[in-house]
């Protein structure tokens, strides 16, 4: 792939005679930017989306036509596809940049201290906060983590260390795949159905939400942990056995410490995945206005559910609830980003020496 | 427990020396096995509990609801598949383009950062996408795109209109879904594109192919099954996506392919999220029954995806 970039550079040869120079391609790009600008100039105010899209399209057309005339059909197609692939990236980046920008811009309207220390109990105006939702998210996600990490890790140990190659292991593996594909709302319905059978209809509780999240989180933990356990070199296990260490001690003292960086990274990433889940918590944990510390009794608000309800039922005037919704969305995104960064740092800090 | 993946003998030397370690092995192995079996039990429980809770709907007195379960779920099922297919249609070409950009066009250093960025996007909560869709995207589309589509392409049934002024349409929902499933398809496609044998690429270039010809000859055939299974996984995700659709779509109980009007078929997941908090009695059972249908559909899609993925990344057959 580097070959195309290192074309022979003998000057004045026939190879370079009909090649576009950087200045020429730059000119086409500049032309495209101008055409893009022309698309909004008549209306007076800059329209970024239109500018970028029209600019990209005219660059793709322009570079193809110019290159086809100067360099021939094959080079023209090559330049066109390079432009198209790069444009695809630019087009995808647009909504994402817009999303992050919007969340930061609108989220900062209510990103104050009171927002983190107040609840929604008795709030009718612009005040109120997410203290109860943060407590709820911590409890529900914490419980889900406590349940799914041992569950997932031991399953991974079984798959990688004990049942390798057996029929049962294969069945478990394919069922883990099925579990990965369960829609989050279905996991929520399952938890609701289970707790309804035990505690009667209409039950909402934090623990039901945690069970729903466990169903979503466990397969992710199994997949990532199993992969990490398999990366542990077999020589390490054999060395331990040769020293007379029993198998379970080998796993606990040799295999797990070697794989721990990857396992923890996987767990943190799976937490990041489920912490923003809304639908399963909407049907299981519900919504409450105040703090509920007891996951076994009563409704419990979580951040994503709070965000949803503040936006769809914002009150009067709507800007109060919507500001709270955007601020809560900002908090959610910050949490996810922090978890991602933590996972990244942990994986490099905990990586054992000698294993790359 | 026996050791299957180590040479025979290692265990027999170790085991008799200590009886406590034998016990430890048995407990540890037992816990691991138990966890594995619990996976099977959990999945069986999901299906069982949903089925038991859904059952009263089917046995219900027909007069309980105005319509049968089939006519209740049909528009929802159509909406679910319609929205997900539209999203896939938009996301797939872009995702393949972005994956190619990261794997073969972008400078290496930037490519690593972009890969991380794409992974991060996959974790942005769906409710945030929903908020963005209704607050930012919907006004833009309803202002500058939908009227144009209605005026110029209105002869197509998809754009028959009347164009929504709120932007709460199937099209808006599908665009947001597309943005949401892009990272998944991109991540998987990039992975298989990067695995293309270096020799295939160099052989192609050595024969004088341009970069795009090389990609056509070596990278795309090799990555095809990976891209397809990535697309199926993305489709599975789009089918089950709840909150973004629930926030954006203005639902009606109809089946239509018109994507720019205010009258849209709802999706199963979004319908559950919207109705569940206010439902009681048999309505709850009926919603759970629709959930069971959704479970079944995603199960089939995911099974297909795995089948394609397991058929191997063979590019040799062209």
Contacts between the chains, C-beta under 8 A, distances in Angstrom:
chain1	res1	chain2	res2	distance
A	1	B	104	6.1
A	1	B	201	5.9
A	1	B	205	7.1
A	1	B	211	6.8
A	1	B	214	7.2
A	3	B	202	7.3
A	3	B	205	4.4
A	3	B	206	7.4
A	4	B	205	6.8
A	4	B	210	6.7
A	4	B	211	4.8
A	49	B	140	7.0
A	50	B	144	7.9
A	74	B	210	5.6
A	74	B	213	7.0
A	75	B	210	6.4
A	77	B	210	7.4
A	77	B	212	6.0
A	78	B	210	3.7
A	78	B	211	5.7
A	78	B	212	4.4
A	78	B	213	7.1
A	80	B	212	8.0
A	81	B	211	7.9
A	81	B	212	4.1
A	81	B	215	7.6
A	82	B	105	6.5
A	82	B	211	7.0
A	82	B	212	7.1
A	84	B	97	6.7
A	85	B	97	4.9
A	85	B	98	8.0
A	85	B	100	5.0
A	85	B	101	4.8
A	85	B	105	5.6
A	86	B	101	6.0
A	86	B	105	6.5
A	87	B	97	7.7
A	88	B	93	7.4
A	88	B	94	5.1
A	88	B	96	8.0
A	88	B	97	2.8
A	88	B	98	5.4
A	88	B	100	8.0
A	88	B	101	6.5
A	89	B	97	6.9
A	89	B	98	5.1
A	89	B	101	4.5
A	89	B	102	7.8
A	89	B	106	7.8
A	89	B	114	7.9
A	91	B	94	6.3
A	92	B	94	5.6
A	92	B	95	8.0
A	92	B	98	5.3
A	92	B	179	7.8
A	92	B	182	6.0
A	95	B	132	7.8
A	95	B	137	7.3
A	95	B	175	8.0
A	95	B	179	5.0
A	96	B	121	6.1
A	96	B	179	7.2
A	98	B	132	7.3
A	98	B	136	6.1
A	99	B	124	7.4
A	99	B	128	7.2
A	99	B	129	7.1
A	99	B	132	4.5
A	99	B	136	7.6
A	99	B	179	7.9
A	102	B	132	5.7
A	102	B	135	6.9
A	102	B	136	5.3
A	103	B	128	6.4
A	103	B	131	7.8
A	103	B	132	7.2
A	106	B	135	7.7
A	150	B	35	7.5
A	151	B	35	5.7
A	151	B	38	6.6
A	152	B	35	7.9
A	153	B	35	7.9
A	154	B	31	5.6
A	154	B	32	4.9
A	154	B	34	7.5
A	154	B	35	3.4
A	154	B	36	7.6
A	155	B	32	7.4
A	155	B	35	4.4
A	155	B	36	4.9
A	155	B	38	7.5
A	155	B	39	5.6
A	157	B	32	4.7
A	157	B	35	7.8
A	158	B	32	3.8
A	158	B	33	5.6
A	158	B	35	6.2
A	158	B	36	4.1
A	159	B	36	6.7
A	161	B	5	7.7
A	161	B	32	7.2
A	162	B	1	5.6
A	162	B	4	7.7
A	162	B	29	5.7
A	162	B	32	5.5
A	162	B	33	6.7
A	163	B	33	7.3
A	163	B	36	6.6
A	164	B	4	5.6
A	164	B	5	5.1
A	165	B	4	6.3
A	165	B	5	7.8
A	166	B	4	7.6
A	168	B	36	7.0
A	168	B	37	7.8
A	169	B	36	7.3
A	171	B	40	6.9
A	172	B	36	4.7
A	172	B	37	7.7
A	172	B	39	5.4
A	172	B	40	6.4
A	174	B	306	7.8
A	175	B	39	5.6
A	175	B	40	5.6
A	175	B	43	5.1
A	176	B	39	6.1
A	177	B	302	7.1
A	177	B	306	5.9
A	178	B	43	6.3
A	178	B	299	6.5
A	178	B	302	6.9
A	178	B	303	7.8
A	179	B	39	7.1
A	179	B	42	7.4
A	179	B	43	5.9
A	180	B	302	7.7
A	181	B	233	7.7
A	181	B	236	5.2
A	181	B	298	5.5
A	181	B	299	6.8
A	181	B	301	7.7
A	181	B	302	3.6
A	182	B	46	6.9
A	182	B	240	7.7
A	182	B	295	6.9
A	182	B	298	7.2
A	183	B	239	6.9
A	183	B	240	2.4
A	183	B	241	7.7
A	183	B	242	7.4
A	183	B	269	6.1
A	183	B	294	5.9
A	183	B	295	7.1
A	183	B	298	5.5
A	184	B	240	6.5
A	184	B	242	6.6
A	185	B	240	6.6
A	185	B	242	4.7
A	185	B	269	4.7
A	185	B	272	5.5
A	185	B	273	6.4
A	185	B	291	6.6
A	185	B	294	7.4
A	186	B	46	7.4
A	186	B	50	7.2
A	186	B	240	7.0
A	186	B	291	5.2
A	186	B	294	6.1
A	186	B	295	4.7
A	186	B	298	7.7
A	187	B	46	7.4
A	189	B	50	6.2
A	189	B	53	7.7
A	189	B	272	7.1
A	189	B	287	7.7
A	189	B	288	5.3
A	189	B	291	4.3
A	190	B	45	7.3
A	190	B	46	4.5
A	190	B	49	5.5
A	190	B	50	6.0
A	192	B	288	7.8
A	193	B	49	4.1
A	193	B	50	6.0
A	193	B	52	7.2
A	193	B	53	4.1
A	193	B	288	6.2
A	194	B	45	7.2
A	194	B	49	5.2
A	196	B	53	7.0
A	197	B	49	7.1
A	197	B	52	7.5
A	197	B	53	7.8
A	201	B	280	7.3
A	201	B	281	7.8
A	201	B	284	7.3
A	202	B	280	6.6
A	215	B	42	6.6
A	215	B	46	6.7
A	218	B	39	7.3
A	218	B	42	7.6
A	222	B	39	7.4
A	234	B	5	7.2
A	234	B	6	7.2
A	237	B	6	6.3
A	238	B	6	6.1
A	238	B	7	7.5
A	238	B	10	6.7
A	241	B	3	7.7
A	241	B	6	6.3
A	241	B	10	3.9
A	241	B	11	7.3
A	241	B	13	7.7
A	241	B	14	5.9
A	242	B	10	7.1
A	244	B	13	7.2
A	244	B	14	5.4
A	244	B	17	6.0
A	245	B	14	7.1
A	246	B	14	5.8
A	246	B	15	7.4
A	246	B	18	7.0
A	246	B	21	3.5
A	246	B	22	7.4
A	246	B	24	6.1
A	246	B	25	5.4
A	247	B	1	6.9
A	247	B	3	6.2
A	247	B	11	7.1
A	247	B	14	7.6
A	247	B	25	5.3
A	247	B	28	7.7
A	247	B	29	7.6
A	248	B	21	7.5
A	248	B	24	4.9
A	248	B	25	4.8
A	248	B	27	7.5
A	248	B	28	3.5
A	248	B	29	7.0
A	249	B	21	6.8
A	249	B	24	6.9
A	251	B	28	7.0
A	252	B	28	7.7
A	269	B	123	7.6
A	272	B	123	4.9
A	273	B	123	5.8
A	275	B	125	7.7
A	276	B	123	7.1
A	276	B	124	7.2
A	276	B	125	2.5
A	276	B	126	7.0
A	276	B	127	6.9
A	276	B	128	7.3
A	277	B	125	7.4
A	278	B	125	6.7
A	278	B	126	6.4
A	278	B	127	4.5
A	278	B	242	7.1
A	278	B	243	4.5
A	278	B	273	7.9
A	279	B	126	7.8
A	279	B	242	3.7
A	279	B	243	5.7
A	279	B	246	7.9
A	279	B	269	6.7
A	279	B	272	7.7
A	279	B	273	5.3
A	282	B	243	8.0
A	282	B	273	5.7
A	282	B	276	7.1
A	282	B	277	6.6
A	283	B	272	7.1
A	283	B	273	7.4
A	283	B	276	4.8
A	283	B	277	7.4
A	286	B	277	7.0
A	287	B	277	7.8
A	304	B	125	5.5
A	304	B	127	4.9
A	304	B	243	7.6
A	307	B	125	7.9
A	307	B	127	5.1
A	307	B	128	7.4
A	307	B	131	7.1
A	308	B	127	5.2
A	308	B	130	7.7
A	308	B	243	6.3
A	308	B	247	7.2
A	311	B	131	5.8
A	311	B	134	7.8
A	311	B	247	7.0
A	312	B	247	6.7
A	322	B	135	8.0
A	325	B	131	6.4
A	326	B	131	7.0
A	329	B	125	7.7
A	329	B	127	7.2
A	329	B	128	4.6
A	329	B	131	5.7
A	332	B	125	5.2
A	332	B	127	7.7
A	332	B	128	6.3
A	333	B	124	6.4
A	333	B	125	7.7
A	333	B	128	6.3
A	336	B	120	7.4
A	336	B	123	5.0
A	336	B	124	6.6
A	336	B	125	7.1
A	337	B	120	6.8
A	340	B	119	7.5
A	340	B	120	5.5
A	340	B	123	6.8
A	344	B	116	7.7
